[in-house]
């Protein structure tokens, strides 16, 4: 007997899409088995929160690359509307445990909560779009390496991301340099391509590039440069730690 489909709706801005966003989508699956992600339009975001850094099309491409997102729905209202989500046969609406308010200072999920459809997941601590913007606006970070201690929370996320049933890779390592997807060994062989990079805040060009490689080759091995290597090559340190950049890559299809 096929598994009954339980549809989850998760909406948001998802600006400068990062591993915290991807982890929220992953957590949505604890309430169901199909996740629809609603994206607020650029106008809705500007009206309620301020102008986004990325356009809705860019955000849609980055969210759509997440292996836990089954469908992306654009132009979702900032305040979750029951009539808007009705055609999607949503069973539950899931959001993080942080408060989201609209332009009037009201809970953006008030209608969902009163309907009984609301469910809550844990916000990923230590990362946010606001934090990323702050890093982008702090030039001194480019000359100072970020601490990359082995945080228990990040280590747990690395294991959760790689152990998830939607993970298609056979192996991964986090010994300071490499994330491996879809191969059993690192040596070159027919049908396998190796690509290495900094993989700073992921952009549309990054996910499109990796998608193209996955369509052209049987196996794709993705190497993640350490911060010291990036500094030697470019004269600047990355704004994200090695673990943060690895987590974002592990979340991709």
N, C-alpha and C positions, 0 to 999 in steps of 0.2 A: 504494500500500500504506500502510495506517495505521501510525503510529509505535507501536512496542511500548511498553507502559506499564511504567515502572520506579517502584515505590512507595517513597517515603521516609517514615520515621517520625522525628519530632522531638518530644520531650516536655520539659516544664518547668513552672515556676510561672507565668511571664509576668506577674508582678505589676507594677502601674503601667506597663502595656504601653507601650514606647517604641520609637524607631526602631532601637535595637540589637537588640531582639527581632525586629522585622520584617526587618532585614538578615540575621539568622541564618536565618530561614525562606527568604529569597531565595537565600541561598547553598546551602541544601539542594537546590535545583534543579540544581546542578552535578553531582549524583550520580544524578538521575532526572528525571521529568517530572510526578509527582504527589506532593504533600506532605500527609501526615496529621500533624496536631499534637495530641499527647496532653497533656491538662491534668491536673495533680495536684489532687485534691480538697482542700478547705480543711483537713480533718482530717489528711491526709497531709502537707501543707505544715507545719502546726503541729507535728506529731510530729517531723519531720525538720529543720525550718529555723526554725520560729517562725511565729506567726500572720501570714497575708497581709493586706495592706491592702485588697485587692479580693476579693470573693467569687468562687467558681469561675464562676458565671453571668456576672458582669461581665467576668471575664478571657476567657471564651469568646466573648462578644460582640465584644470588642476584637481578639482574635486572628482571629476569623472575618471581621472586616472587612478583613483583610490580603489583598491580591490574589494573594499567592504561596501562601496556605494554601488547599488544596482541600477539606479537611474537618477539623473539630475533634472530638476524641474526649475526653469527660470521664471523670473518675475513673481516670485512668491511675496505676498504682502509682509511687511515688517512685523506687524501684529498678526500672529497666526490666526487665520480665518477659517472657521469650520466649513463654510460653504465652498471655499476655495479648495480645500483638501478632500471634500466629499467624493468627487469623481474618482479619486485614487483608492477608494475603499480602505482607508487607513484604519488600523486597529489601535495604534498608540502613537502619540507624539512624544518624542524624547528630546530632552535638553539637559545641558550640564547644570551643576548645582550653584552656578553663579547667576545673579539676578540680571535680567535683560529688560530694559525699560524703553518705551517709545518716546517720541518727541514731547509728549504731554507728561512724561514721568510715570506713566502707568505700566504695569507688568505686561510685557508683550505676549505672555502666555495665559493671560487671565481667562480668556474664553475657553481655551483648551482645559484649563484646570477645573473650571466650573462644570465642564461636560464629563469629567471623569476619565478622559483619554490621556491625561498627562502622566509621563513617567520621567524619572530623573536618573542621570548617570553622573559620574564623578568628573569634575573638571581636571584636566591635566595640569598639575602644578609646575611652575618654573618656566612656562612658555606662554606667550600670548602675542597677538598682533601688535598691541601697544608696546610690548617689550622689544619686539623686532624693530619697530620704527625708532624706538629710543636708541637701539644699537646702531641703526643706520645713520642717526644724527650725532653719533659720538665718534669723531675722527680718531681719538686717542686709542680706541679699541683696535685700530688697524696696525698700531705699533706695539701693542701689548697682547701677548697670547692669553686667551681665555682659559681659566682653570678647567681641567678635564678630569676631575676626580671621578672615581668609579662610584657614582651615585647609586644606591640600592634601588631607587625608584626608576632610574633610567635603565639599569641592568634588568630589572623586572620587565620593563616595557620591551626591551630588545628580545627577551625570551618569549614574551607573549606574542609579539609581532611575528616572530619566526616560527612559532609553534602553531599558529592559527591554521585551521583547516583550509582556509582559502590561500594559504601560502603555497606557491607552486615550485619553489626552489627545493633542492635536495640538501643543501648545505649552506652554512654561512659562518663567518668567523669575525671576531672583533678583537684582533690582537694588536690593534693600533693602525692598521692600514686598509683592511679589505672587508667588503661585504660581498658575498657570493650569492648569485641567484641562478638556480636551474642547472647546476653542474655538480659532478661528484669530485672532480679534481681540477687543479688550476692550470695544468699544462695545456698547451695549444693542441687542438685536434680538429679534424674536419667538422665543420658546422658550428664551431664555437668562436665567438668573438669576445675580446677583452677590451674594455674601455675604462679609462681612469680619469678622474677629474676632482675638482673641489666640491662640486655639488652644493654650492652656497644656497641661499633661499631659492627653492625650486621655481623655475619659470616655465611657461608653456613650451618654449623651445627645448627645454630639458626633457620633459615627458614625451614630446613628439619625437625627439631624437631616439630615446630609449624604445619607444613603441615601434619606430621604423626598424631598429636593429632586431627587435624580437620577431618581427615579421619576416626578416631576411635571413636570420640564422636560427639554428636549432637551439642553441644555448647562448645566453648573454651573461658574461661575467663583468660585474661593475666594481671597479676599484675606487676607494675613497681616500683621497690624499690626507695625510696628517697636516695639522696646522703649521708645523715647522717646515714641511716640504713646500707648502703654499707660500710661506714667507720667503723662502730661498728663491722661489721661482718668480714671485711677483713683487716682493718688497712690502707686502701687506699680509696681516693675519686675517683669517676668515672671521666673520661675525657670529658664526655658529660653531659649537664644539663638534668634534668628530662624532660623538654619539648622537647629537641632534641631527646632523646631516645623514647619518646612517639610518636613523629611525624613519626619516622622511622617505628614503629610498626603499626601505623594507615594506612600506605601506603601499607601494605602487603595484599595479597588476603585473 
